[in-house]
Amino acid sequence: MHRIYVSTVVKFDTEGKITPLWIVWSNGKQYEIDRILSTQIISSLRPGANGYRFHVRILGQERTLGYDGRRWYIDVVD
């Protein structure tokens, strides 16, 4: 498995909750996130930072969208 880093459009609410709305692939193509199936707070590789892992559905396919505290990525199985 490896990571593909993507641009991501997110919404932050007044409580600080992060909701990813769209991902933008490296070729500029945008994909709407149909549904967030689950959310996990994870430890980031950066000291003292937390990240997030979202299990999402995009175009009917389930994917893992992650945020390491600095960048957004999609986990891809080789």
C-alpha positions, 0 to 999 in steps of 0.5 A: 500500500502507498499514499497518493497525496491529493488536494482536498476541500474541507469544511471546518465547523464552529466546534473545529470538526473537519468534514472533507467534501471533495478531493482534487486529483493531480490532473485537476479532476474533482471528486465529490465525497458521497459519504463519510462512513467512519472517522478516526483520530490517529497519531501523526508521524510529526511529534505532538500532532494528530491526524485523521483517517476517514473511511469514505465513499467516492463514486460508489467506491470505498476509500481511505482518506487521511490527513497527517496534520499537514497533507491529505492522502488516499491510501492505494493498494498495490 
